Amino acid sequence: MPELVFEGSLPSSYEFQQALAQAMAMTNPVDDLLELANRLREYEQEHNMTSADFYQRYQAGTLEEGLQHCTEWAAVYDLFVKTRRMVEATLMRAGVQPELSETPV
């Protein structure tokens, strides 16, 4: 996943927009999905719990006190789910489009 890091002073609005556009152009959702999955795996191994179970309990507020404040794990899981849905939807559209183009008009 691309990361924007600015050291020293903040960039101008134009410079920020340029850096953001370049980072977005370089992103690959499949690579992002794999990176997010690896990060989730680390949390799961550390806490001996699946991310889906953690997130469900996090949302319900039923986690042990030590885990209730793991907002980064929750954010990574949320981003993983959204990215996975986007990749799946893109693949579904790509799978359907060739069939549509082969249909006689």
MDAnalysis code that builds the backbone (N, CA, C; Angstrom):
import MDAnalysis as mda
import numpy as np

u = mda.Universe.empty(315, n_residues=105, atom_resindex=np.repeat(np.arange(105), 3), trajectory=True)
u.add_TopologyAttr("name", ["N", "CA", "C"] * 105)
u.add_TopologyAttr("resid", np.arange(1, 106))
u.add_TopologyAttr("resname", ["MET", "PRO", "GLU", "LEU", "VAL", "PHE", "GLU", "GLY", "SER", "LEU", "PRO", "SER", "SER", "TYR", "GLU", "PHE", "GLN", "GLN", "ALA", "LEU", "ALA", "GLN", "ALA", "MET", "ALA", "MET", "THR", "ASN", "PRO", "VAL", "ASP", "ASP", "LEU", "LEU", "GLU", "LEU", "ALA", "ASN", "ARG", "LEU", "ARG", "GLU", "TYR", "GLU", "GLN", "GLU", "HIS", "ASN", "MET", "THR", "SER", "ALA", "ASP", "PHE", "TYR", "GLN", "ARG", "TYR", "GLN", "ALA", "GLY", "THR", "LEU", "GLU", "GLU", "GLY", "LEU", "GLN", "HIS", "CYS", "THR", "GLU", "TRP", "ALA", "ALA", "VAL", "TYR", "ASP", "LEU", "PHE", "VAL", "LYS", "THR", "ARG", "ARG", "MET", "VAL", "GLU", "ALA", "THR", "LEU", "MET", "ARG", "ALA", "GLY", "VAL", "GLN", "PRO", "GLU", "LEU", "SER", "GLU", "THR", "PRO", "VAL"])
u.atoms.positions = np.array([
    [0.843, -1.165, 0.000],
    [0.000, 0.000, 0.000],
    [0.890, 1.230, 0.000],
    [0.622, 2.146, -0.889],
    [1.423, 3.371, -0.916],
    [1.249, 4.149, 0.379],
    [2.300, 4.817, 0.751],
    [2.274, 5.615, 1.976],
    [2.920, 6.957, 1.675],
    [2.231, 8.008, 2.053],
    [2.774, 9.351, 1.871],
    [3.439, 9.781, 3.172],
    [4.706, 10.152, 3.083],
    [5.448, 10.615, 4.252],
    [6.081, 11.958, 3.898],
    [5.797, 12.951, 4.717],
    [6.357, 14.275, 4.511],
    [7.181, 14.628, 5.735],
    [8.440, 14.911, 5.529],
    [9.324, 15.288, 6.626],
    [9.548, 16.790, 6.581],
    [9.678, 17.364, 7.736],
    [9.867, 18.805, 7.787],
    [8.535, 19.512, 7.662],
    [8.460, 20.453, 6.749],
    [7.227, 21.226, 6.584],
    [6.228, 20.452, 5.726],
    [4.983, 20.813, 5.885],
    [3.938, 20.186, 5.089],
    [4.006, 20.700, 3.656],
    [3.617, 19.856, 2.691],
    [3.650, 20.299, 1.295],
    [2.507, 21.269, 1.012],
    [2.638, 21.968, -0.090],
    [1.535, 22.830, -0.517],
    [0.373, 21.939, -0.941],
    [-0.777, 22.526, -1.091],
    [-1.959, 21.777, -1.525],
    [-1.702, 21.100, -2.872],
    [-1.078, 21.833, -3.785],
    [-0.777, 21.288, -5.106],
    [0.192, 20.110, -5.005],
    [1.257, 20.264, -4.212],
    [2.241, 19.186, -4.057],
    [1.600, 17.947, -3.429],
    [0.717, 18.176, -2.450],
    [0.021, 17.055, -1.830],
    [-0.868, 16.336, -2.846],
    [-1.604, 17.088, -3.625],
    [-2.478, 16.493, -4.637],
    [-1.675, 15.681, -5.650],
    [-0.529, 16.210, -6.048],
    [0.338, 15.498, -6.990],
    [0.866, 14.199, -6.381],
    [1.325, 14.258, -5.150],
    [1.849, 13.073, -4.469],
    [0.748, 12.037, -4.273],
    [-0.443, 12.495, -3.922],
    [-1.574, 11.593, -3.735],
    [-1.973, 10.930, -5.052],
    [-2.035, 11.704, -6.114],
    [-2.384, 11.156, -7.429],
    [-1.359, 10.118, -7.869],
    [-0.087, 10.398, -7.640],
    [0.966, 9.449, -8.013],
    [0.853, 8.174, -7.177],
    [0.607, 8.311, -5.891],
    [0.469, 7.139, -5.021],
    [-0.738, 6.308, -5.433],
    [-1.841, 6.963, -5.761],
    [-3.043, 6.247, -6.184],
    [-2.822, 5.522, -7.502],
    [-2.065, 6.124, -8.405],
    [-1.786, 5.499, -9.697],
    [-0.912, 4.261, -9.533],
    [-0.081, 4.257, -8.498],
    [0.843, 3.148, -8.290],
    [0.228, 2.008, -7.484],
    [-0.953, 2.234, -6.914],
    [-1.553, 1.217, -6.060],
    [-2.123, 0.063, -6.872],
    [-2.051, -1.120, -6.301],
    [-2.611, -2.317, -6.902],
    [-3.493, -2.957, -5.842],
    [-4.808, -2.998, -6.042],
    [-5.706, -3.511, -5.010],
    [-5.403, -4.952, -4.586],
    [-4.923, -5.776, -5.497],
    [-4.603, -7.157, -5.136],
    [-3.392, -7.177, -4.200],
    [-2.383, -6.378, -4.505],
    [-1.227, -6.278, -3.613],
    [-1.645, -5.726, -2.251],
    [-2.528, -4.725, -2.265],
    [-3.030, -4.153, -1.017],
    [-3.758, -5.217, -0.202],
    [-4.563, -6.026, -0.874],
    [-5.312, -7.077, -0.198],
    [-4.377, -8.089, 0.460],
    [-3.335, -8.459, -0.248],
    [-2.359, -9.402, 0.314],
    [-1.626, -8.806, 1.515],
    [-1.262, -7.537, 1.415],
    [-0.580, -6.880, 2.529],
    [-1.499, -6.801, 3.754],
    [-2.750, -6.455, 3.522],
    [-3.708, -6.384, 4.623],
    [-3.919, -7.760, 5.249],
    [-3.999, -8.794, 4.419],
    [-4.171, -10.161, 4.928],
    [-2.983, -10.557, 5.801],
    [-1.786, -10.181, 5.407],
    [-0.602, -10.488, 6.215],
    [-0.642, -9.764, 7.560],
    [-1.076, -8.517, 7.538],
    [-1.178, -7.772, 8.794],
    [-2.228, -8.400, 9.706],
    [-3.349, -8.829, 9.128],
    [-4.384, -9.483, 9.931],
    [-3.871, -10.788, 10.524],
    [-3.127, -11.533, 9.736],
    [-2.569, -12.799, 10.218],
    [-1.677, -12.571, 11.443],
    [-0.916, -11.492, 11.430],
    [-0.060, -11.171, 12.575],
    [-0.901, -10.901, 13.825],
    [-1.966, -10.122, 13.683],
    [-2.855, -9.860, 14.819],
    [-3.482, -11.165, 15.314],
    [-3.938, -11.987, 14.388],
    [-4.591, -13.242, 14.758],
    [-3.649, -14.160, 15.525],
    [-2.425, -14.251, 15.071],
    [-1.453, -15.100, 15.761],
    [-1.115, -14.532, 17.133],
    [-0.977, -13.227, 17.215],
    [-0.631, -12.586, 18.482],
    [-1.731, -12.764, 19.532],
    [-2.986, -12.700, 19.084],
    [-4.113, -12.729, 20.022],
    [-4.907, -14.029, 19.972],
    [-4.472, -14.979, 19.134],
    [-5.107, -16.296, 19.041],
    [-6.622, -16.175, 18.810],
    [-6.975, -15.376, 17.798],
    [-8.375, -15.127, 17.485],
    [-8.472, -14.734, 16.008],
    [-9.513, -15.168, 15.322],
    [-9.669, -14.750, 13.933],
    [-10.058, -13.278, 13.895],
    [-9.733, -12.638, 12.805],
    [-10.070, -11.226, 12.660],
    [-11.576, -11.022, 12.602],
    [-12.286, -11.943, 11.944],
    [-13.743, -11.824, 11.861],
    [-14.365, -11.903, 13.252],
    [-13.884, -12.850, 14.088],
    [-14.392, -12.975, 15.452],
    [-14.035, -11.732, 16.266],
    [-12.790, -11.267, 16.134],
    [-12.377, -10.051, 16.829],
    [-13.288, -8.891, 16.450],
    [-13.498, -8.695, 15.157],
    [-14.249, -7.533, 14.689],
    [-15.698, -7.585, 15.171],
    [-16.279, -8.764, 15.119],
    [-17.659, -8.916, 15.586],
    [-17.753, -8.558, 17.074],
    [-16.819, -9.065, 17.862],
    [-16.811, -8.782, 19.298],
    [-16.432, -7.323, 19.571],
    [-15.551, -6.767, 18.745],
    [-15.162, -5.354, 18.874],
    [-16.386, -4.459, 18.660],
    [-17.131, -4.751, 17.591],
    [-18.329, -3.960, 17.272],
    [-19.376, -4.076, 18.381],
    [-19.489, -5.256, 18.977],
    [-20.477, -5.482, 20.029],
    [-20.010, -4.958, 21.387],
    [-18.703, -4.647, 21.503],
    [-18.163, -4.162, 22.767],
    [-17.992, -5.260, 23.800],
    [-17.789, -6.503, 23.317],
    [-17.696, -7.642, 24.242],
    [-16.290, -8.219, 24.351],
    [-15.289, -7.468, 23.953],
    [-13.906, -7.947, 24.055],
    [-13.386, -7.780, 25.476],
    [-12.340, -8.553, 25.773],
    [-11.670, -8.352, 27.048],
    [-11.110, -6.923, 27.057],
    [-10.886, -6.401, 28.222],
    [-10.424, -5.007, 28.374],
    [-9.173, -4.714, 27.547],
    [-8.217, -5.642, 27.504],
    [-6.965, -5.416, 26.791],
    [-7.122, -5.307, 25.288],
    [-8.165, -5.907, 24.735],
    [-8.368, -5.876, 23.283],
    [-9.364, -4.812, 22.840],
    [-10.156, -4.297, 23.741],
    [-11.209, -3.353, 23.357],
    [-10.657, -2.099, 22.690],
    [-9.388, -1.794, 22.909],
    [-8.816, -0.574, 22.348],
    [-7.926, -0.856, 21.141],
    [-8.057, -2.022, 20.523],
    [-7.255, -2.373, 19.342],
    [-7.904, -1.782, 18.097],
    [-7.927, -0.466, 18.033],
    [-8.595, 0.200, 16.910],
    [-7.855, -0.027, 15.594],
    [-6.530, -0.204, 15.665],
    [-5.788, -0.429, 14.426],
    [-6.188, -1.767, 13.798],
    [-6.332, -2.806, 14.600],
    [-6.759, -4.117, 14.088],
    [-8.144, -3.980, 13.445],
    [-9.054, -3.283, 14.122],
    [-10.397, -3.084, 13.579],
    [-10.340, -2.319, 12.259],
    [-9.500, -1.295, 12.187],
    [-9.383, -0.495, 10.961],
    [-8.789, -1.318, 9.817],
    [-7.781, -2.125, 10.121],
    [-7.163, -2.976, 9.090],
    [-8.186, -3.987, 8.589],
    [-8.946, -4.585, 9.496],
    [-9.957, -5.564, 9.081],
    [-11.024, -4.901, 8.217],
    [-11.476, -3.729, 8.627],
    [-12.493, -3.003, 7.855],
    [-11.977, -2.689, 6.450],
    [-10.748, -2.230, 6.354],
    [-10.155, -1.931, 5.049],
    [-9.972, -3.202, 4.223],
    [-9.592, -4.305, 4.870],
    [-9.450, -5.592, 4.184],
    [-10.781, -6.005, 3.560],
    [-11.859, -5.927, 4.325],
    [-13.184, -6.326, 3.824],
    [-13.598, -5.440, 2.647],
    [-13.400, -4.145, 2.764],
    [-13.772, -3.226, 1.680],
    [-12.933, -3.482, 0.428],
    [-11.643, -3.707, 0.607],
    [-10.760, -3.961, -0.533],
    [-11.121, -5.289, -1.191],
    [-11.402, -6.305, -0.384],
    [-11.784, -7.612, -0.933],
    [-13.068, -7.502, -1.748],
    [-14.035, -6.762, -1.246],
    [-15.298, -6.576, -1.980],
    [-15.056, -5.860, -3.301],
    [-14.177, -4.856, -3.295],
    [-13.874, -4.117, -4.516],
    [-13.203, -5.036, -5.540],
    [-12.246, -5.850, -5.096],
    [-11.557, -6.769, -5.999],
    [-12.545, -7.796, -6.548],
    [-13.391, -8.345, -5.682],
    [-14.385, -9.322, -6.128],
    [-15.340, -8.719, -7.154],
    [-15.813, -7.499, -6.890],
    [-16.736, -6.836, -7.816],
    [-16.063, -6.577, -9.160],
    [-14.811, -6.167, -9.125],
    [-14.069, -5.917, -10.363],
    [-13.892, -7.203, -11.155],
    [-13.568, -8.286, -10.456],
    [-13.413, -9.574, -11.132],
    [-14.737, -10.052, -11.717],
    [-15.815, -9.846, -11.000],
    [-17.130, -10.245, -11.508],
    [-17.488, -9.454, -12.762],
    [-17.244, -8.146, -12.734],
    [-17.528, -7.328, -13.920],
    [-16.669, -7.771, -15.097],
    [-15.411, -8.058, -14.845],
    [-14.507, -8.488, -15.913],
    [-14.940, -9.836, -16.473],
    [-15.474, -10.698, -15.631],
    [-15.935, -12.009, -16.084],
    [-17.206, -11.930, -16.894],
    [-18.041, -10.947, -16.631],
    [-19.318, -10.798, -17.326],
    [-19.140, -10.029, -18.630],
    [-18.256, -9.061, -18.672],
    [-18.102, -8.214, -19.856],
    [-17.793, -8.984, -21.134],
    [-16.884, -9.978, -21.120],
    [-16.630, -10.696, -22.380],
    [-17.875, -11.371, -22.915],
    [-18.734, -11.898, -22.037],
    [-19.960, -12.540, -22.476],
    [-20.880, -11.522, -23.146],
    [-20.956, -10.330, -22.595],
    [-21.806, -9.293, -23.158],
    [-21.314, -8.860, -24.535],
    [-20.004, -8.803, -24.712],
    [-19.469, -8.355, -26.002],
    [-19.623, -9.422, -27.079],
    [-19.821, -10.671, -26.694],
    [-19.984, -11.751, -27.667],
    [-21.441, -11.905, -28.103],
    [-22.353, -11.245, -27.412],
    [-23.775, -11.358, -27.729],
    [-24.055, -10.554, -28.998],
    [-24.705, -11.199, -30.014],
    [-25.024, -10.461, -31.252],
    [-26.021, -9.348, -30.972],
    [-25.872, -8.264, -31.689],
    [-26.743, -7.113, -31.505],
    [-27.806, -7.087, -32.554],
])
